[in-house]
């Protein structure tokens, strides 16, 4: 039996390439369909150009800082009733 007339002969290279291109197009269309459309509503069009406020230097003495930050916590703990 000749090779060209064999009933179980595979596809030709041209047929394979054509099928691969069709599959690639389907995959591409499927991937593009899954992508969400970009929304511009969430992103501001123009950024705010206001200056950032800087903290003023702390001019308190160490004793004043201690009374304002640490001593207040200790006194508040004493006000809580014991369990």
C-alpha positions in Angstrom: 0.0 0.0 0.0 1.4 3.4 -0.9 2.1 6.0 1.8 -0.1 8.6 0.1 -3.2 6.6 0.2 -2.9 5.0 3.6 -6.2 5.5 5.5 -4.6 6.4 8.9 -2.2 9.0 7.5 -1.7 12.0 9.9 -2.4 15.6 9.1 0.0 17.6 6.9 2.2 20.2 8.5 0.1 22.9 6.9 -3.0 21.5 8.5 -1.3 21.4 11.9 -0.1 25.0 11.6 -3.5 26.1 10.5 -5.2 24.4 13.5 -2.6 25.8 15.9 -3.2 29.3 14.7 -7.0 28.8 15.2 -6.4 27.5 18.7 -4.1 30.4 19.5 -6.8 32.9 18.3 -9.4 31.2 20.5 -7.1 31.2 23.5 -6.3 34.9 23.0 -10.0 35.8 22.6 -10.8 33.8 25.8 -8.0 35.5 27.7 -9.1 39.0 26.6 -12.7 38.2 27.6 -11.6 37.4 31.1 -9.7 40.7 31.6 -11.6 43.3 33.5 -12.0 46.6 31.7 -9.8 49.3 33.2 -11.6 51.9 35.2 -10.3 55.4 35.5 -12.8 56.4 38.2 -10.6 55.1 41.0 -7.5 57.0 40.0 -7.5 60.8 40.4 -6.7 62.6 37.2 -4.4 65.1 38.9 -2.4 64.6 42.1 -2.7 67.0 44.9 0.2 69.4 45.0 -0.3 70.7 48.5 2.7 70.9 50.7 3.1 68.3 53.5 2.9 69.7 57.0 6.0 69.2 59.0 6.0 68.7 62.7 7.1 71.6 64.9 10.2 70.9 67.0 9.4 69.7 70.5 10.5 72.6 72.8 9.4 70.9 76.1 12.0 70.1 78.7 12.7 66.5 79.5 10.8 66.8 82.8 7.7 68.2 80.9 7.9 65.4 78.4 8.0 62.8 81.2 5.0 64.4 82.9 3.0 64.6 79.6 3.8 61.1 78.3 4.8 58.6 81.0 3.4 60.0 84.3 -0.1 60.3 82.9 -0.1 56.6 82.1 1.1 55.6 85.6 -1.6 57.8 87.2 -4.3 56.4 85.0 -3.4 52.9 86.0 -3.8 53.8 89.7 -7.3 55.0 89.0 -8.4 51.7 87.7 -10.0 49.5 90.4 -8.2 46.3 91.3 -9.8 43.1 90.1 
